[in-house]
Each structure stands twice: as structure tokens, then as C-alpha cells.
């Protein structure tokens, strides 16, 4: 998919996290989380700008999702250190979930295209595709964006209402 589709799927995947964050911490932190996932939805496509790295290669795997999750977790933990050990761990876990979840959402968006993904490469070379829509289809990309914005928006607002 293209940027709009990836952002939409990232927001949809974020929705349960956004709901929970809104219940526990309020609207602002949940909205901030949505901004993080939307702004990092294209991270796996960095492969298009790195010489000698195949597109939809290593950056489109579960291993990359774990690596990005760990990096986000380290950043989250560092941000949370001022709040004490519980806050540090909470922010680290949230960072991991946001980072890994965003990469997984990218994989989910790409698996619906004919090109598909090899999420376990290089350990296993299994190829997965649902072959539903071409990545360049502008209608599909805008529909995914609209659905993601709607689902995430409803989830975050509902969480804020439930959380009071």
C-alpha cells in the first residue's frame, strides 16, 4: 500500500491501545499515541532508500517489528525515568507496543497486495499474499485511511468517555 493506506491500517491496529490509553490516562496521551503510529507507519519502507536492501525484504519481517519495538521501548523507558520504576516500565512497554504494532500494521497492509510479504525471512521464506488490491490503488488507500481514522477516533473518544 501507499502512505494513506499504511496510516489508516496503523490507526486501526492502534485502536485497542488508544482506547485503553484513553481510559487510563485521558484523551491527550491517547491522541499522542495515534500521532506516533501515524507518523511512523512508513518506517518499513525505509528499505526503498537504502542501497542493497531489497524492498519488502528484512524491513518487512517480524524480526524488524521486534527490533523497532525494542528501540521504541528503550525510548519510552528513557522518557519515563523521571516518574520512577513503574512509570519507566509502563512507558517502555507502551513504546514497544507502539513500535512493533506499527510495523505489524505495515505488514498487514502489504499482505493484501499481490506482491505480498515474507514475514519470517530469512529464517523461513514463506510468501503470504491475499492478493485483494494493488498497492497503488488510490481508492483502496483512501478507504483504508478513512476507516483507520474513524475507528481510531471512535476508540479514543470512547475510551475518554469510559475513563471519565
C-alpha positions as CSV (number, residue, x, y, z in Angstrom):
1,X,0.0,0.0,0.0
2,X,0.9,3.6,-0.1
3,X,1.2,6.1,2.7
4,X,-2.5,6.8,3.1
5,X,-3.3,3.1,3.3
6,X,-0.5,2.4,5.8
7,X,-1.5,5.3,8.0
8,X,-5.1,4.0,8.0
9,X,-4.2,0.5,8.9
10,X,-1.7,1.7,11.6
11,X,-4.5,3.7,13.2
12,X,-7.0,0.8,13.1
13,X,-4.4,-1.5,14.7
14,X,-3.7,1.2,17.3
15,X,-7.4,1.5,18.2
16,X,-7.5,-1.0,21.1
17,X,-4.3,0.6,22.5
18,X,-5.7,4.0,22.1
19,X,-8.9,3.1,23.8
20,X,-7.0,1.6,26.8
21,X,-4.7,4.6,27.0
22,X,-7.7,7.0,26.9
23,X,-9.4,5.1,29.7
24,X,-6.3,5.0,31.9
25,X,-4.6,8.3,31.0
26,X,-7.0,10.5,29.1
27,X,-7.6,11.9,25.7
28,X,-4.3,13.7,25.2
29,X,-1.9,10.7,25.7
30,X,-4.2,8.6,23.5
31,X,-4.1,11.2,20.8
32,X,-0.4,11.5,21.1
33,X,-0.1,7.7,20.6
34,X,-2.2,8.0,17.4
35,X,0.2,10.7,16.1
36,X,3.2,8.4,16.9
37,X,1.8,5.5,14.9
38,X,0.5,7.6,12.1
39,X,3.9,9.4,11.7
40,X,5.9,6.1,11.8
41,X,3.6,4.0,9.6
42,X,6.1,4.1,6.7
43,X,9.2,3.1,8.7
44,X,9.5,-0.3,7.0
45,X,9.6,1.4,3.6
46,X,12.9,2.9,4.5
47,X,14.3,0.0,2.5
48,X,13.4,1.9,-0.7
49,X,16.1,4.5,0.2
50,X,18.8,2.2,1.5
51,X,21.2,0.8,-1.1
52,X,21.5,-3.0,-1.3
53,X,18.4,-3.6,0.8
54,X,15.6,-5.3,-1.1
55,X,12.1,-3.7,-1.0
56,X,9.8,-5.8,1.2
57,X,12.9,-7.6,2.5
58,X,14.2,-7.6,6.0
59,X,12.3,-4.4,7.0
60,X,9.0,-6.2,6.2
61,X,9.5,-9.0,8.7
62,X,8.5,-9.8,12.3
63,X,12.2,-9.5,13.2
64,X,12.2,-5.9,12.1
65,X,8.9,-5.4,14.1
66,X,10.7,-6.7,17.2
67,X,13.7,-4.5,16.6
68,X,11.6,-1.4,16.1
69,X,9.6,-2.3,19.2
70,X,12.7,-2.7,21.3
71,X,14.0,0.7,20.0
72,X,10.7,2.4,20.8
73,X,10.7,0.6,24.2
74,X,14.1,2.0,25.1
75,X,13.0,5.5,24.1
76,X,9.8,5.1,26.1
77,X,11.7,3.8,29.1
78,X,14.1,6.7,28.9
79,X,11.2,9.2,28.8
80,X,9.5,7.5,31.8
81,X,12.5,7.5,34.1
82,X,11.6,10.7,35.8
83,X,8.4,9.1,37.1
84,X,10.0,6.2,38.9
85,X,10.3,2.5,38.1
86,X,6.7,1.8,37.5
87,X,6.4,4.7,35.0
88,X,9.7,3.7,33.4
89,X,8.4,0.1,32.8
90,X,5.0,1.3,31.7
91,X,6.4,3.7,29.1
92,X,8.9,1.1,27.9
93,X,6.1,-1.4,27.3
94,X,3.9,1.2,25.6
95,X,6.9,2.2,23.4
96,X,7.4,-1.5,22.4
97,X,3.7,-1.9,21.6
98,X,3.6,1.2,19.5
99,X,6.8,0.4,17.6
100,X,6.2,-3.3,17.0
101,X,2.5,-2.7,16.4
102,X,3.2,0.0,13.8
103,X,5.5,-2.4,11.8
104,X,3.0,-5.2,12.1
105,X,0.3,-2.9,10.8
106,X,2.5,-2.1,7.8
107,X,2.9,-5.9,7.2
108,X,-0.9,-6.3,7.4
109,X,-1.4,-3.6,4.8
110,X,1.1,-5.1,2.5
111,X,-0.2,-8.6,2.7
112,X,-3.4,-7.6,0.9
113,X,-1.4,-6.7,-2.2
114,X,-0.3,-9.1,-5.0
115,X,3.4,-8.6,-4.0
116,X,2.7,-9.8,-0.5
117,X,5.3,-10.3,2.2
118,X,7.8,-12.8,3.6
119,X,7.4,-12.0,7.3
120,X,9.8,-14.7,8.6
121,X,12.7,-14.2,6.2
122,X,15.5,-15.1,6.3
123,X,14.6,-18.0,8.7
124,X,11.6,-19.1,6.5
125,X,11.0,-17.9,3.0
126,X,7.2,-18.5,3.1
127,X,5.4,-15.9,1.0
128,X,2.0,-14.6,2.1
129,X,-0.5,-12.6,0.0
130,X,-4.2,-12.2,0.0
131,X,-4.0,-10.5,-3.5
132,X,-7.0,-8.3,-2.8
133,X,-5.9,-5.0,-4.2
134,X,-2.9,-3.4,-5.8
135,X,-0.7,-1.2,-3.6
136,X,-1.1,1.8,-5.9
137,X,-4.9,1.7,-5.9
138,X,-5.8,5.2,-4.7
139,X,-9.4,4.3,-3.8
140,X,-8.2,1.4,-1.6
141,X,-5.6,3.6,0.1
142,X,-8.1,6.4,0.8
143,X,-10.7,3.9,2.1
144,X,-8.1,2.4,4.5
145,X,-7.2,5.9,5.7
146,X,-10.8,6.9,6.3
147,X,-11.6,3.6,8.1
148,X,-8.5,3.9,10.2
149,X,-9.2,7.5,11.2
150,X,-12.8,6.6,12.0
151,X,-12.0,3.5,14.0
152,X,-9.2,5.1,16.0
153,X,-11.1,8.3,16.6
154,X,-14.1,6.4,17.9
155,X,-12.0,4.1,20.1
156,X,-10.0,7.0,21.6
157,X,-13.1,9.1,22.2
158,X,-15.0,6.1,23.7
159,X,-12.0,5.4,26.0
160,X,-12.0,9.0,27.1
161,X,-15.7,8.8,28.0
162,X,-15.3,5.5,29.8
163,X,-12.3,6.8,31.7
164,X,-14.2,9.9,32.7
